[in-house]
Amino acid sequence: MIIYGRRRVGKTRLLAEFAKDKPHIYYIATEFPYEIISKEFSDSVKEFLHMPISGDLVEVLDAIADIYRERLLIVLDEFQYIVDGDPTFPSRL
């Protein structure tokens, strides 16, 4: 699902409220190089799964699908920063 809209209208709050009662990984991207974004996301996943996992963001998402068999909500907030870091990310995703 994609949530898109103007800045400062409550999209992040909407996502946080939707996620709060569900198993979820919530990652807010920052304006850093893609390698740092991937590491930060990997760290969030490590914290949730309690197991070491690292790599490219797409590889980590693939690994989650292999490891975690329950329903899991993954929120990638500020998606545009991920795309700024790696313009190929949407097509690889």
C-alpha positions as CSV (number, residue, x, y, z in Angstrom):
1,M,0.0,0.0,0.0
2,I,1.2,3.5,-0.8
3,I,0.3,6.5,1.2
4,Y,1.1,9.7,-0.6
5,G,0.3,13.3,0.1
6,R,1.4,16.8,1.0
7,R,3.9,17.3,3.8
8,R,2.7,17.8,7.3
9,V,-0.8,16.4,7.0
10,G,-0.5,13.4,9.3
11,K,0.7,10.5,7.1
12,T,3.3,9.3,9.6
13,R,0.8,9.5,12.4
14,L,-1.7,7.5,10.4
15,L,0.9,4.8,9.7
16,A,2.0,4.7,13.3
17,E,-1.6,4.3,14.6
18,F,-2.4,1.6,12.0
19,A,0.8,-0.3,13.0
20,K,0.6,-0.1,16.8
21,D,-1.4,-3.3,17.4
22,K,0.2,-5.4,14.8
23,P,3.6,-7.1,14.5
24,H,5.6,-4.5,12.5
25,I,8.9,-3.0,11.6
26,Y,8.6,0.7,11.2
27,Y,11.6,2.4,9.5
28,I,11.8,6.1,8.8
29,A,14.4,6.7,6.1
30,T,16.7,9.7,6.3
31,E,18.7,11.7,3.7
32,F,21.7,9.5,3.9
33,P,23.5,7.4,1.3
34,Y,21.8,4.1,0.4
35,E,24.4,2.0,2.3
36,I,23.6,3.8,5.5
37,I,19.9,3.5,4.9
38,S,20.3,-0.3,4.3
39,K,22.3,-0.6,7.5
40,E,19.8,1.3,9.6
41,F,17.0,-0.8,8.2
42,S,19.0,-4.0,8.9
43,D,19.4,-2.8,12.5
44,S,15.7,-2.3,12.9
45,V,15.1,-5.8,11.5
46,K,17.7,-7.3,13.9
47,E,16.0,-5.6,16.8
48,F,12.6,-7.1,15.8
49,L,13.7,-10.6,14.9
50,H,16.4,-10.9,17.6
51,M,18.8,-12.4,15.0
52,P,21.7,-11.0,12.9
53,I,20.7,-9.9,9.5
54,S,22.3,-7.4,7.2
55,G,22.7,-6.4,3.6
56,D,21.0,-4.4,0.9
57,L,17.5,-3.3,1.8
58,V,15.9,-5.6,-0.8
59,E,18.0,-8.6,0.3
60,V,16.9,-8.0,3.9
61,L,13.3,-7.8,2.8
62,D,13.7,-11.1,1.0
63,A,15.4,-12.6,4.1
64,I,12.4,-11.5,6.3
65,A,10.0,-13.3,3.9
66,D,12.1,-16.5,4.3
67,I,12.6,-16.2,8.1
68,Y,9.4,-14.8,9.5
69,R,6.3,-16.9,8.6
70,E,3.6,-14.8,10.4
71,R,1.9,-11.8,9.0
72,L,4.2,-8.8,9.4
73,L,3.7,-5.1,8.5
74,I,6.7,-3.4,7.2
75,V,6.5,0.4,6.9
76,L,9.1,2.3,4.9
77,D,8.3,5.9,5.8
78,E,10.0,8.7,3.8
79,F,10.3,6.3,0.9
80,Q,11.6,9.1,-1.3
81,Y,14.9,9.2,0.6
82,I,15.4,5.5,-0.2
83,V,14.9,6.3,-3.8
84,D,17.2,9.3,-3.7
85,G,19.9,7.0,-2.3
86,D,19.3,4.3,-4.9
87,P,17.1,5.2,-7.9
88,T,16.9,1.5,-8.9
89,F,15.2,0.6,-5.6
90,P,11.5,0.7,-6.7
91,S,12.2,-1.6,-9.7
92,R,14.2,-4.0,-7.6
93,L,11.5,-4.0,-4.9
